[in-house]
Every structure is written in structure tokens, then in C-alpha cells.
């Protein structure tokens, strides 16, 4: 049974990587930058150190990334109300708009090929989405 799940995991990884590559919008925003913005959107304001841990990058790397994102107007910095020495980062409206545009672009890239699939394949993909969402949630925690 474990071998079956390992094989399934490998196949799923291939599909996820392939879909990511094929739906990438090829913008100036790196995957780490997009993931950081999405984390701020999903979880709300956070300290830089929390974001670095969440995205699996070093604090200096996250500092440089946040400087770029703030310079582009995608992230706001504010003093932490509980600790004036710390900074809290939040997503700006421009950052949220960018994420929405990227999501729409990716969905549009998928919609065409989805319309070419048979009804059974579309139903199977639709039926699998709740389990995939639970898997993503488990990976997130």
C-alpha cells in the first residue's frame, strides 16, 4: 500500500510541476515572490521572519524580496503594534490585484484544454478537487 502511495505521489508531483510550468504567466514575479504575496493574502499581515519560514528561504533573502515587493507597491510595511522594533508586512491593493490577474491568466490557460477533454475526464478532475485541496491543506500545515 505504501508503494502505491509513493508511486501516486510521484505521478502527482509530475502533474503539479507540469501544470505550474504550462500555466506560468512568465512575468517579472518569481514563484517565491508570488507565494509570499499569496501567503500574506491568505494569512494576513506577518513579520518578515514568519514569511521567511513559511516560504523556506533565509531571512536575508526574504528581506531583499520584501524590499523589491515594497518598492513595486505590492507590500506595505508598518511598525508592529506589539513590538515597535519589529515590522509587520501586509499585502497592498495593488498586490491583491496582481494576484487576481495572475490567477485569472492561469485559469484562462487551463480553460481551453479543459474544454477539449471528455465529460468523464472533466468529472474525474472535478471529483478529485476536494481531496487535492485537503492534501494541499495537509502540506501547508
C-alpha positions as CSV (number, residue, x, y, z in Angstrom):
1,X,0.0,0.0,0.0
2,X,2.8,2.4,0.8
3,X,4.5,1.7,-2.5
4,X,1.2,2.6,-4.3
5,X,1.0,5.9,-2.4
6,X,4.6,6.6,-3.2
7,X,4.0,6.0,-6.9
8,X,0.9,8.1,-6.7
9,X,2.9,10.9,-5.0
10,X,5.5,10.8,-7.8
11,X,2.8,11.0,-10.5
12,X,1.0,13.8,-8.7
13,X,4.3,15.7,-8.4
14,X,4.9,15.3,-12.2
15,X,1.4,16.7,-12.9
16,X,1.7,19.6,-10.5
17,X,5.1,20.6,-11.9
18,X,3.9,20.3,-15.4
19,X,0.7,22.3,-14.7
20,X,2.8,25.0,-13.0
21,X,5.2,25.3,-15.9
22,X,2.4,25.3,-18.5
23,X,0.2,27.9,-16.7
24,X,3.1,30.2,-15.6
25,X,2.5,33.7,-16.7
26,X,6.2,34.3,-17.2
27,X,6.0,37.7,-15.5
28,X,8.7,39.5,-13.6
29,X,7.3,38.0,-10.4
30,X,9.2,34.9,-9.2
31,X,7.4,31.9,-7.8
32,X,8.8,32.8,-4.3
33,X,7.5,36.4,-4.7
34,X,4.1,35.2,-5.8
35,X,4.0,32.6,-3.0
36,X,4.9,35.3,-0.4
37,X,2.1,37.6,-1.7
38,X,-0.3,34.7,-1.6
39,X,0.7,33.9,2.0
40,X,0.0,37.5,3.0
41,X,-3.3,37.4,1.3
42,X,-4.3,34.1,2.8
43,X,-2.9,34.6,6.3
44,X,-2.9,38.3,6.7
45,X,-0.2,40.6,8.0
46,X,3.0,38.9,9.1
47,X,6.5,39.6,10.3
48,X,9.4,39.1,7.9
49,X,10.8,36.2,9.9
50,X,7.4,34.4,9.7
51,X,7.3,34.8,6.0
52,X,10.9,33.5,5.6
53,X,10.0,30.4,7.5
54,X,6.7,30.0,5.6
55,X,8.4,30.2,2.2
56,X,11.5,28.3,3.2
57,X,14.0,31.0,2.5
58,X,16.7,32.7,4.6
59,X,15.8,35.9,6.4
60,X,18.3,37.9,4.3
61,X,16.7,36.6,1.1
62,X,13.2,37.5,2.4
63,X,14.5,40.9,3.3
64,X,15.7,41.5,-0.2
65,X,12.5,40.1,-1.7
66,X,10.3,42.3,0.6
67,X,12.4,45.4,-0.4
68,X,11.6,44.7,-4.1
69,X,7.9,44.0,-3.4
70,X,7.5,47.1,-1.3
71,X,9.3,49.1,-4.0
72,X,6.8,47.8,-6.5
73,X,3.9,48.8,-4.2
74,X,2.8,45.3,-3.6
75,X,3.6,45.1,0.1
76,X,3.2,47.6,2.9
77,X,5.5,47.8,5.9
78,X,4.2,49.1,9.3
79,X,5.5,49.0,12.8
80,X,4.3,46.0,14.8
81,X,1.8,47.4,17.4
82,X,3.1,44.9,20.0
83,X,6.8,45.5,19.4
84,X,7.9,48.8,17.9
85,X,11.2,47.3,16.9
86,X,9.6,44.8,14.5
87,X,7.9,45.4,11.2
88,X,4.6,43.9,10.0
89,X,4.1,43.3,6.3
90,X,0.8,43.3,4.6
91,X,-0.5,43.0,1.0
92,X,-1.5,46.2,-0.7
93,X,-4.5,46.5,-3.0
94,X,-2.0,46.5,-5.9
95,X,-0.6,43.2,-4.6
96,X,-4.1,41.7,-4.4
97,X,-4.9,42.9,-7.9
98,X,-1.7,41.4,-9.3
99,X,-2.5,38.0,-7.6
100,X,-6.1,38.2,-9.0
101,X,-4.8,38.9,-12.5
102,X,-2.3,36.1,-12.3
103,X,-5.0,33.6,-11.2
104,X,-7.3,34.7,-14.0
105,X,-4.5,34.2,-16.5
106,X,-3.7,30.7,-15.2
107,X,-7.4,29.8,-15.2
108,X,-7.8,31.0,-18.8
109,X,-4.8,28.9,-19.8
110,X,-6.4,25.8,-18.3
111,X,-10.0,26.5,-19.6
112,X,-9.2,25.9,-23.2
113,X,-7.6,22.5,-22.7
114,X,-10.3,21.6,-20.2
115,X,-12.9,22.2,-22.8
116,X,-11.2,19.7,-25.1
117,X,-11.4,16.9,-22.6
118,X,-14.3,14.5,-22.5
119,X,-17.0,14.8,-19.9
120,X,-15.7,11.8,-18.0
121,X,-12.3,13.3,-17.6
122,X,-13.8,16.7,-16.5
123,X,-16.0,14.9,-14.0
124,X,-13.0,12.9,-12.6
125,X,-10.9,16.1,-12.2
126,X,-13.8,17.8,-10.5
127,X,-14.4,14.9,-8.2
128,X,-10.7,14.9,-7.3
129,X,-10.5,18.6,-6.4
130,X,-11.8,18.3,-2.7
131,X,-9.2,15.6,-2.0
132,X,-6.5,17.6,-3.6
133,X,-7.5,20.6,-1.6
134,X,-7.3,18.6,1.6
135,X,-3.8,17.3,0.5
136,X,-2.7,20.9,-0.1
137,X,-4.0,21.9,3.4
138,X,-2.1,19.0,5.0
139,X,1.1,20.1,3.2
140,X,0.5,23.7,4.3
141,X,0.4,22.6,7.9
